[in-house]
Amino acid sequence: MARNADQEGGSGGPEAATTAEPVTERTKPGLRTYLTWSWVVIIVAFTIGRVVVAKEALGDYGLNIWVFGFIDLITAVPYAIGTAKVVTSMIDREPSRSMGWGLVAVASFLAPYLYVMWSGRDAEFPPAVWTVLGVLILLFGGNAVWSTVRKVRSGRADHHAGAEAPGAVVDPVSS
């Protein structure tokens, strides 16, 4: 893809005008930033709801809801940003960036569940709690992977369609 000479540190002479890159989702970070932070807000709201459910379901079994809530809330933001960056990195075909952000997302996703498992090692969680915990990890984790794949496919399709329509903007997160 051609770049403007000013972006490459070039002279910015007449040749820059002929090789200027059209405005696309890669050169317009405002939409991606907005979508990423909207996703952060959604994830944090979901996390608050999950803390309330965990308090009701596990508070009587020795789970320190304040520690769980703290871990869940502080990992919600890196999880949301990580998943958004995985999507945009994959759309942009930057697999090394997506791998790093993927690790952030996976670690952030697992941290609250690992705390529940660690705290439950001495607690008297009934077998149903362990089963539900496993099912939740599989469902939410599977949904996150499936959603990411869907968003990358949609974003790439929109990107290819946008290449034919100058100035088109891709929406990688809300698909």
TORPA-4810 file (N, C-alpha, C, O; in nm, 3 decimals):
<nodes>
NODE_1_0.086_-0.117_0.000_0.000_0.000_0.000_0.090_0.123_0.000_0.184_0.130_0.079_M
NODE_2_0.063_0.219_-0.085_0.145_0.339_-0.094_0.120_0.429_0.025_0.009_0.437_0.077_A
NODE_3_0.225_0.495_0.066_0.215_0.586_0.180_0.258_0.725_0.136_0.336_0.741_0.042_R
NODE_4_0.207_0.824_0.204_0.247_0.961_0.183_0.393_0.975_0.225_0.432_0.920_0.328_N
NODE_5_0.473_1.047_0.149_0.616_1.062_0.178_0.639_1.126_0.314_0.739_1.097_0.380_A
NODE_6_0.548_1.212_0.357_0.565_1.274_0.489_0.556_1.169_0.600_0.623_1.182_0.702_D
NODE_7_0.475_1.066_0.581_0.463_0.961_0.680_0.588_0.875_0.685_0.619_0.817_0.789_Q
NODE_8_0.661_0.867_0.575_0.782_0.786_0.568_0.905_0.867_0.602_1.016_0.812_0.604_E
NODE_9_0.890_0.995_0.627_1.006_1.080_0.655_1.068_1.132_0.526_1.183_1.176_0.527_G
NODE_10_0.994_1.127_0.417_1.047_1.171_0.287_1.033_1.320_0.270_1.002_1.394_0.363_G
NODE_11_1.057_1.363_0.147_1.059_1.506_0.118_0.921_1.567_0.110_0.905_1.687_0.132_S
NODE_12_0.822_1.487_0.080_0.687_1.541_0.068_0.669_1.617_-0.062_0.578_1.698_-0.074_G
NODE_13_0.756_1.590_-0.158_0.753_1.659_-0.287_0.634_1.617_-0.370_0.540_1.556_-0.319_G
NODE_14_0.637_1.649_-0.499_0.524_1.620_-0.587_0.485_1.473_-0.593_0.368_1.440_-0.608_P
NODE_15_0.584_1.384_-0.580_0.552_1.243_-0.586_0.464_1.201_-0.468_0.391_1.102_-0.478_E
NODE_16_0.469_1.272_-0.357_0.388_1.239_-0.240_0.240_1.254_-0.272_0.158_1.177_-0.223_A
NODE_17_0.206_1.351_-0.353_0.067_1.374_-0.386_0.009_1.258_-0.468_-0.109_1.227_-0.457_A
NODE_18_0.092_1.194_-0.549_0.042_1.086_-0.633_0.041_0.953_-0.561_-0.027_0.860_-0.605_T
NODE_19_0.115_0.941_-0.449_0.119_0.814_-0.378_0.046_0.820_-0.245_0.061_0.731_-0.161_T
NODE_20_-0.034_0.924_-0.226_-0.105_0.938_-0.098_-0.202_0.822_-0.080_-0.268_0.778_-0.174_A
NODE_21_-0.207_0.773_0.043_-0.294_0.662_0.079_-0.436_0.714_0.097_-0.455_0.817_0.160_E
NODE_22_-0.536_0.643_0.043_-0.674_0.685_0.066_-0.709_0.670_0.214_-0.650_0.588_0.284_P
NODE_23_-0.804_0.748_0.260_-0.846_0.740_0.399_-0.922_0.608_0.417_-1.023_0.584_0.351_V
NODE_24_-0.872_0.524_0.506_-0.934_0.395_0.535_-0.942_0.380_0.685_-0.910_0.471_0.761_T
NODE_25_-0.986_0.259_0.728_-0.993_0.234_0.872_-0.856_0.237_0.936_-0.845_0.263_1.056_E
NODE_26_-0.748_0.212_0.858_-0.613_0.213_0.915_-0.564_0.356_0.937_-0.483_0.380_1.026_R
NODE_27_-0.612_0.450_0.857_-0.565_0.587_0.870_-0.663_0.674_0.948_-0.639_0.793_0.967_T
NODE_28_-0.772_0.614_0.993_-0.872_0.688_1.069_-0.892_0.620_1.203_-0.987_0.543_1.220_K
NODE_29_-0.804_0.648_1.300_-0.811_0.578_1.428_-0.929_0.617_1.515_-0.959_0.546_1.611_P
NODE_30_-0.997_0.724_1.486_-1.106_0.770_1.571_-1.216_0.667_1.589_-1.263_0.647_1.701_G
NODE_31_-1.259_0.601_1.482_-1.365_0.502_1.490_-1.319_0.381_1.571_-1.394_0.332_1.656_L
NODE_32_-1.200_0.334_1.546_-1.149_0.220_1.622_-1.137_0.253_1.770_-1.170_0.171_1.855_R
NODE_33_-1.091_0.371_1.801_-1.079_0.412_1.941_-1.217_0.416_2.006_-1.235_0.366_2.117_T
NODE_34_-1.313_0.475_1.938_-1.450_0.482_1.990_-1.507_0.343_2.013_-1.565_0.316_2.118_Y
NODE_35_-1.490_0.254_1.915_-1.543_0.119_1.927_-1.474_0.042_2.039_-1.538_-0.032_2.113_L
NODE_36_-1.343_0.060_2.051_-1.268_-0.009_2.157_-1.317_0.035_2.294_-1.342_-0.050_2.380_T
NODE_37_-1.333_0.164_2.316_-1.376_0.212_2.448_-1.523_0.181_2.473_-1.563_0.164_2.589_W
NODE_38_-1.603_0.174_2.369_-1.741_0.128_2.387_-1.742_-0.016_2.433_-1.821_-0.054_2.520_S
NODE_39_-1.655_-0.098_2.375_-1.642_-0.237_2.413_-1.595_-0.248_2.559_-1.643_-0.334_2.632_W
NODE_40_-1.503_-0.163_2.600_-1.455_-0.162_2.739_-1.572_-0.137_2.834_-1.586_-0.205_2.935_V
NODE_41_-1.655_-0.040_2.802_-1.770_-0.007_2.887_-1.866_-0.126_2.896_-1.916_-0.156_3.005_V
NODE_42_-1.891_-0.192_2.785_-1.980_-0.309_2.785_-1.922_-0.420_2.873_-1.994_-0.480_2.953_I
NODE_43_-1.794_-0.446_2.858_-1.730_-0.553_2.936_-1.729_-0.519_3.085_-1.755_-0.607_3.168_I
NODE_44_-1.702_-0.395_3.120_-1.702_-0.355_3.261_-1.843_-0.369_3.319_-1.858_-0.416_3.432_V
NODE_45_-1.945_-0.330_3.245_-2.083_-0.346_3.293_-2.116_-0.494_3.312_-2.178_-0.531_3.412_A
NODE_46_-2.075_-0.578_3.219_-2.096_-0.722_3.232_-2.024_-0.774_3.355_-2.077_-0.858_3.428_F
NODE_47_-1.903_-0.726_3.378_-1.822_-0.769_3.493_-1.890_-0.733_3.625_-1.891_-0.814_3.718_T
NODE_48_-1.945_-0.615_3.633_-2.015_-0.575_3.754_-2.133_-0.669_3.780_-2.156_-0.710_3.894_I
NODE_49_-2.205_-0.704_3.675_-2.315_-0.800_3.689_-2.265_-0.937_3.734_-2.329_-1.003_3.815_G
NODE_50_-2.151_-0.978_3.681_-2.094_-1.108_3.719_-2.051_-1.109_3.865_-2.065_-1.211_3.932_R
NODE_51_-1.999_-0.997_3.915_-1.959_-0.989_4.056_-2.083_-1.003_4.146_-2.078_-1.071_4.248_V
NODE_52_-2.192_-0.939_4.107_-2.316_-0.949_4.186_-2.364_-1.094_4.189_-2.403_-1.145_4.294_V
NODE_53_-2.362_-1.161_4.074_-2.404_-1.302_4.068_-2.311_-1.389_4.152_-2.357_-1.477_4.225_V
NODE_54_-2.181_-1.366_4.143_-2.084_-1.445_4.221_-2.106_-1.426_4.370_-2.096_-1.521_4.447_A
NODE_55_-2.137_-1.302_4.411_-2.163_-1.276_4.553_-2.281_-1.358_4.601_-2.276_-1.420_4.708_K
NODE_56_-2.387_-1.358_4.524_-2.507_-1.432_4.562_-2.483_-1.583_4.559_-2.531_-1.655_4.647_E
NODE_57_-2.410_-1.630_4.460_-2.393_-1.774_4.443_-2.284_-1.833_4.531_-2.296_-1.946_4.577_A
NODE_58_-2.176_-1.757_4.554_-2.060_-1.815_4.622_-2.022_-1.747_4.752_-1.931_-1.793_4.822_L
NODE_59_-2.089_-1.640_4.785_-2.056_-1.568_4.909_-2.067_-1.653_5.033_-1.989_-1.636_5.127_G
NODE_60_-2.161_-1.744_5.036_-2.181_-1.831_5.153_-2.081_-1.946_5.159_-2.076_-2.019_5.258_D
NODE_61_-2.002_-1.964_5.054_-1.907_-2.076_5.049_-1.763_-2.032_5.074_-1.671_-2.111_5.055_Y
NODE_62_-1.743_-1.908_5.114_-1.610_-1.863_5.150_-1.537_-1.784_5.042_-1.421_-1.747_5.062_G
NODE_63_-1.601_-1.757_4.930_-1.535_-1.674_4.829_-1.530_-1.531_4.879_-1.633_-1.473_4.914_L
NODE_64_-1.410_-1.473_4.883_-1.396_-1.333_4.920_-1.440_-1.249_4.800_-1.364_-1.230_4.705_N
NODE_65_-1.561_-1.202_4.806_-1.620_-1.132_4.692_-1.545_-1.004_4.659_-1.544_-0.962_4.543_I
NODE_66_-1.482_-0.941_4.759_-1.408_-0.817_4.734_-1.282_-0.844_4.653_-1.247_-0.766_4.563_W
NODE_67_-1.213_-0.952_4.684_-1.094_-0.988_4.606_-1.136_-1.029_4.465_-1.075_-0.987_4.367_V
NODE_68_-1.241_-1.113_4.457_-1.290_-1.154_4.326_-1.330_-1.032_4.244_-1.291_-1.020_4.128_F
NODE_69_-1.409_-0.943_4.304_-1.454_-0.823_4.233_-1.338_-0.737_4.187_-1.339_-0.685_4.075_G
NODE_70_-1.238_-0.721_4.272_-1.120_-0.642_4.236_-1.048_-0.706_4.117_-1.017_-0.637_4.020_F
NODE_71_-1.023_-0.835_4.125_-0.954_-0.904_4.015_-1.038_-0.896_3.888_-0.985_-0.869_3.780_I
NODE_72_-1.166_-0.919_3.901_-1.254_-0.918_3.784_-1.258_-0.780_3.719_-1.252_-0.768_3.597_D
NODE_73_-1.267_-0.677_3.801_-1.274_-0.541_3.745_-1.141_-0.494_3.686_-1.139_-0.430_3.581_L
NODE_74_-1.029_-0.525_3.753_-0.903_-0.476_3.698_-0.860_-0.554_3.573_-0.778_-0.506_3.495_I
NODE_75_-0.914_-0.673_3.555_-0.881_-0.748_3.433_-0.982_-0.723_3.321_-0.958_-0.762_3.207_T
NODE_76_-1.093_-0.659_3.351_-1.195_-0.633_3.249_-1.142_-0.539_3.141_-1.166_-0.562_3.022_A
NODE_77_-1.072_-0.435_3.181_-1.022_-0.338_3.083_-0.916_-0.399_2.991_-0.929_-0.387_2.869_V
NODE_78_-0.811_-0.466_3.046_-0.716_-0.527_2.952_-0.780_-0.637_2.866_-0.739_-0.657_2.752_P
NODE_79_-0.878_-0.707_2.921_-0.947_-0.808_2.840_-1.018_-0.741_2.722_-1.004_-0.785_2.607_Y
NODE_80_-1.094_-0.638_2.750_-1.169_-0.569_2.644_-1.075_-0.508_2.540_-1.097_-0.523_2.420_A
NODE_81_-0.973_-0.440_2.586_-0.877_-0.380_2.493_-0.804_-0.490_2.415_-0.785_-0.478_2.294_I
NODE_82_-0.764_-0.595_2.486_-0.694_-0.705_2.420_-0.776_-0.769_2.310_-0.725_-0.793_2.200_G
NODE_83_-0.904_-0.797_2.338_-0.987_-0.859_2.235_-1.010_-0.765_2.117_-1.010_-0.808_2.002_T
NODE_84_-1.029_-0.637_2.145_-1.046_-0.540_2.036_-0.919_-0.531_1.951_-0.926_-0.524_1.829_A
NODE_85_-0.803_-0.530_2.017_-0.676_-0.521_1.944_-0.647_-0.649_1.866_-0.587_-0.644_1.758_K
NODE_86_-0.689_-0.763_1.918_-0.673_-0.888_1.842_-0.752_-0.877_1.711_-0.701_-0.910_1.604_V
NODE_87_-0.875_-0.830_1.721_-0.958_-0.817_1.601_-0.894_-0.722_1.501_-0.879_-0.757_1.384_V
NODE_88_-0.857_-0.602_1.546_-0.801_-0.505_1.451_-0.666_-0.551_1.397_-0.635_-0.525_1.281_T
NODE_89_-0.586_-0.616_1.479_-0.457_-0.666_1.431_-0.476_-0.776_1.326_-0.402_-0.781_1.227_S
NODE_90_-0.573_-0.861_1.347_-0.599_-0.967_1.249_-0.658_-0.909_1.121_-0.624_-0.954_1.011_M
NODE_91_-0.743_-0.810_1.133_-0.797_-0.744_1.014_-0.683_-0.682_0.935_-0.680_-0.688_0.812_I
NODE_92_-0.589_-0.621_1.007_-0.475_-0.555_0.943_-0.366_-0.653_0.902_-0.262_-0.613_0.849_D
NODE_93_-0.389_-0.782_0.927_-0.293_-0.888_0.894_-0.158_-0.866_0.963_-0.053_-0.869_0.899_R
NODE_94_-0.166_-0.843_1.093_-0.047_-0.826_1.178_-0.051_-0.934_1.286_-0.083_-0.906_1.401_E
NODE_95_-0.018_-1.058_1.248_-0.033_-1.170_1.343_0.055_-1.157_1.467_0.014_-1.202_1.575_P
NODE_96_0.173_-1.099_1.457_0.257_-1.089_1.577_0.194_-0.995_1.680_0.201_-1.022_1.800_S
NODE_97_0.134_-0.887_1.634_0.062_-0.798_1.727_-0.058_-0.868_1.787_-0.085_-0.856_1.906_R
NODE_98_-0.130_-0.942_1.705_-0.251_-1.009_1.756_-0.214_-1.116_1.858_-0.291_-1.141_1.952_S
NODE_99_-0.100_-1.181_1.842_-0.059_-1.284_1.939_-0.033_-1.220_2.076_-0.075_-1.275_2.178_M
NODE_100_0.035_-1.108_2.079_0.062_-1.040_2.206_-0.066_-0.996_2.274_-0.084_-1.017_2.394_G
NODE_101_-0.155_-0.935_2.198_-0.283_-0.892_2.254_-0.369_-1.013_2.292_-0.446_-1.007_2.387_W
NODE_102_-0.356_-1.121_2.217_-0.428_-1.242_2.251_-0.386_-1.298_2.386_-0.470_-1.345_2.463_G
NODE_103_-0.257_-1.292_2.415_-0.208_-1.336_2.546_-0.264_-1.249_2.658_-0.301_-1.299_2.764_L
NODE_104_-0.269_-1.118_2.633_-0.329_-1.027_2.732_-0.475_-1.063_2.755_-0.520_-1.070_2.869_V
NODE_105_-0.548_-1.087_2.647_-0.691_-1.120_2.659_-0.712_-1.252_2.732_-0.799_-1.261_2.819_A
NODE_106_-0.633_-1.354_2.698_-0.650_-1.485_2.762_-0.617_-1.476_2.912_-0.692_-1.528_2.994_V
NODE_107_-0.505_-1.412_2.946_-0.468_-1.399_3.088_-0.574_-1.321_3.165_-0.609_-1.357_3.277_A
NODE_108_-0.624_-1.214_3.106_-0.727_-1.132_3.171_-0.858_-1.208_3.185_-0.929_-1.194_3.285_S
NODE_109_-0.890_-1.289_3.085_-1.012_-1.370_3.091_-1.004_-1.475_3.201_-1.100_-1.494_3.276_F
NODE_110_-0.890_-1.540_3.212_-0.876_-1.651_3.307_-0.855_-1.607_3.452_-0.891_-1.681_3.543_L
NODE_111_-0.797_-1.491_3.475_-0.760_-1.450_3.611_-0.873_-1.461_3.713_-0.851_-1.520_3.818_A
NODE_112_-0.992_-1.407_3.688_-1.098_-1.419_3.789_-1.140_-1.564_3.814_-1.167_-1.602_3.928_P
NODE_113_-1.145_-1.643_3.708_-1.182_-1.784_3.724_-1.075_-1.859_3.803_-1.107_-1.944_3.887_Y
NODE_114_-0.951_-1.829_3.777_-0.842_-1.894_3.851_-0.848_-1.858_3.999_-0.819_-1.941_4.085_L
NODE_115_-0.885_-1.732_4.028_-0.900_-1.694_4.169_-1.012_-1.775_4.235_-0.996_-1.822_4.348_Y
NODE_116_-1.125_-1.790_4.166_-1.236_-1.868_4.222_-1.190_-2.012_4.246_-1.220_-2.070_4.350_V
NODE_117_-1.118_-2.068_4.150_-1.070_-2.205_4.167_-0.971_-2.214_4.283_-0.978_-2.308_4.363_M
NODE_118_-0.881_-2.118_4.293_-0.783_-2.117_4.402_-0.852_-2.101_4.536_-0.819_-2.171_4.632_W
NODE_119_-0.947_-2.010_4.544_-1.015_-1.987_4.671_-1.106_-2.104_4.706_-1.132_-2.129_4.824_S
NODE_120_-1.154_-2.176_4.606_-1.241_-2.289_4.631_-1.169_-2.417_4.668_-1.233_-2.516_4.704_G
NODE_121_-1.037_-2.417_4.662_-0.963_-2.539_4.695_-0.983_-2.578_4.840_-0.983_-2.697_4.872_R
NODE_122_-1.001_-2.480_4.929_-1.025_-2.508_5.070_-1.172_-2.491_5.109_-1.216_-2.539_5.214_D
NODE_123_-1.246_-2.422_5.024_-1.388_-2.400_5.054_-1.466_-2.528_5.025_-1.417_-2.620_4.961_A
NODE_124_-1.581_-2.529_5.072_-1.665_-2.646_5.052_-1.763_-2.619_4.939_-1.885_-2.624_4.957_E
NODE_125_-1.707_-2.590_4.822_-1.793_-2.570_4.706_-1.861_-2.702_4.673_-1.795_-2.806_4.667_F
NODE_126_-1.990_-2.699_4.652_-2.057_-2.823_4.608_-2.013_-2.856_4.464_-1.968_-2.767_4.391_P
NODE_127_-2.025_-2.980_4.424_-1.984_-3.020_4.289_-2.050_-2.936_4.179_-1.990_-2.915_4.074_P
NODE_128_-2.171_-2.890_4.204_-2.240_-2.808_4.102_-2.164_-2.679_4.074_-2.164_-2.631_3.961_A
NODE_129_-2.099_-2.623_4.176_-2.022_-2.500_4.156_-1.907_-2.525_4.059_-1.883_-2.446_3.968_V
NODE_130_-1.834_-2.636_4.079_-1.723_-2.670_3.991_-1.772_-2.694_3.848_-1.707_-2.655_3.752_W
NODE_131_-1.886_-2.760_3.837_-1.943_-2.787_3.704_-1.982_-2.657_3.635_-1.950_-2.636_3.519_T
NODE_132_-2.052_-2.571_3.708_-2.095_-2.442_3.651_-1.973_-2.358_3.615_-1.972_-2.293_3.510_V
NODE_133_-1.872_-2.358_3.699_-1.750_-2.282_3.670_-1.686_-2.330_3.539_-1.649_-2.250_3.454_L
NODE_134_-1.675_-2.461_3.525_-1.619_-2.516_3.401_-1.702_-2.482_3.279_-1.649_-2.447_3.174_G
NODE_135_-1.834_-2.493_3.294_-1.923_-2.462_3.182_-1.912_-2.314_3.146_-1.908_-2.280_3.027_V
NODE_136_-1.906_-2.226_3.246_-1.892_-2.084_3.218_-1.762_-2.053_3.144_-1.762_-1.975_3.048_L
NODE_137_-1.653_-2.114_3.188_-1.525_-2.091_3.120_-1.535_-2.136_2.974_-1.492_-2.064_2.884_I
NODE_138_-1.593_-2.254_2.952_-1.607_-2.303_2.815_-1.702_-2.217_2.731_-1.671_-2.183_2.617_L
NODE_139_-1.817_-2.180_2.789_-1.913_-2.098_2.714_-1.860_-1.959_2.684_-1.861_-1.914_2.569_L
NODE_140_-1.813_-1.889_2.788_-1.764_-1.752_2.766_-1.636_-1.751_2.683_-1.618_-1.664_2.597_F
NODE_141_-1.549_-1.846_2.707_-1.426_-1.854_2.628_-1.456_-1.888_2.483_-1.401_-1.827_2.391_G
NODE_142_-1.543_-1.987_2.463_-1.581_-2.024_2.327_-1.651_-1.910_2.255_-1.626_-1.885_2.137_G
NODE_143_-1.739_-1.841_2.326_-1.807_-1.726_2.267_-1.708_-1.617_2.229_-1.722_-1.555_2.124_N
NODE_144_-1.608_-1.593_2.313_-1.508_-1.490_2.283_-1.430_-1.526_2.157_-1.405_-1.440_2.072_A
NODE_145_-1.391_-1.653_2.145_-1.316_-1.697_2.027_-1.405_-1.687_1.903_-1.363_-1.631_1.801_V
NODE_146_-1.526_-1.739_1.911_-1.617_-1.735_1.796_-1.648_-1.592_1.756_-1.649_-1.560_1.637_W
NODE_147_-1.673_-1.505_1.852_-1.703_-1.366_1.825_-1.584_-1.297_1.758_-1.601_-1.217_1.665_S
NODE_148_-1.464_-1.327_1.805_-1.345_-1.268_1.746_-1.329_-1.312_1.601_-1.301_-1.231_1.513_T
NODE_149_-1.346_-1.441_1.576_-1.335_-1.492_1.438_-1.438_-1.425_1.348_-1.406_-1.383_1.237_V
NODE_150_-1.562_-1.414_1.397_-1.668_-1.348_1.320_-1.634_-1.204_1.288_-1.654_-1.158_1.176_R
NODE_151_-1.583_-1.132_1.388_-1.551_-0.991_1.369_-1.435_-0.973_1.272_-1.435_-0.881_1.190_K
NODE_152_-1.335_-1.061_1.280_-1.222_-1.052_1.186_-1.271_-1.078_1.044_-1.236_-1.004_0.952_V
NODE_153_-1.352_-1.182_1.025_-1.405_-1.212_0.891_-1.487_-1.095_0.838_-1.471_-1.055_0.722_R
NODE_154_-1.573_-1.040_0.922_-1.656_-0.928_0.881_-1.570_-0.806_0.850_-1.593_-0.736_0.751_S
NODE_155_-1.473_-0.779_0.936_-1.385_-0.664_0.914_-1.304_-0.677_0.787_-1.286_-0.579_0.714_G
NODE_156_-1.254_-0.797_0.760_-1.178_-0.819_0.636_-1.269_-0.805_0.514_-1.229_-0.748_0.413_R
NODE_157_-1.391_-0.857_0.523_-1.485_-0.844_0.412_-1.518_-0.697_0.389_-1.523_-0.651_0.274_A
NODE_158_-1.542_-0.624_0.497_-1.570_-0.481_0.484_-1.450_-0.407_0.429_-1.465_-0.314_0.350_D
NODE_159_-1.330_-0.449_0.470_-1.207_-0.384_0.421_-1.193_-0.405_0.271_-1.161_-0.312_0.197_H
NODE_160_-1.217_-0.527_0.225_-1.208_-0.554_0.081_-1.315_-0.478_0.005_-1.288_-0.425_-0.103_H
NODE_161_-1.435_-0.471_0.059_-1.541_-0.394_-0.005_-1.508_-0.245_-0.001_-1.537_-0.171_-0.095_A
NODE_162_-1.445_-0.202_0.110_-1.406_-0.062_0.126_-1.294_-0.021_0.032_-1.281_0.096_-0.002_G
NODE_163_-1.212_-0.119_-0.010_-1.104_-0.087_-0.103_-1.162_-0.042_-0.236_-1.097_0.033_-0.310_A
NODE_164_-1.284_-0.087_-0.267_-1.349_-0.046_-0.390_-1.423_0.087_-0.371_-1.452_0.155_-0.469_E
NODE_165_-1.452_0.123_-0.246_-1.524_0.247_-0.217_-1.433_0.338_-0.134_-1.424_0.320_-0.013_A
NODE_166_-1.365_0.434_-0.197_-1.273_0.521_-0.123_-1.343_0.592_-0.008_-1.455_0.641_-0.020_P
NODE_167_-1.272_0.595_0.106_-1.325_0.664_0.222_-1.415_0.579_0.308_-1.465_0.625_0.410_G
NODE_168_-1.437_0.454_0.269_-1.522_0.366_0.349_-1.454_0.334_0.481_-1.331_0.321_0.486_A
NODE_169_-1.532_0.321_0.586_-1.478_0.296_0.718_-1.525_0.158_0.766_-1.642_0.125_0.756_V
NODE_170_-1.431_0.079_0.818_-1.462_-0.055_0.867_-1.494_-0.049_1.015_-1.429_0.023_1.090_V
NODE_171_-1.595_-0.124_1.056_-1.637_-0.134_1.195_-1.597_-0.271_1.247_-1.676_-0.365_1.240_D
NODE_172_-1.471_-0.285_1.302_-1.422_-0.417_1.338_-1.477_-0.475_1.468_-1.469_-0.596_1.488_P
NODE_173_-1.533_-0.395_1.555_-1.568_-0.443_1.687_-1.717_-0.471_1.701_-1.754_-0.560_1.777_V
NODE_174_-1.803_-0.402_1.632_-1.945_-0.415_1.658_-2.015_-0.520_1.573_-2.137_-0.534_1.582_S
NODE_175_-1.944_-0.594_1.493_-2.008_-0.695_1.407_-2.073_-0.803_1.489_-2.131_-0.896_1.434_S
</nodes>
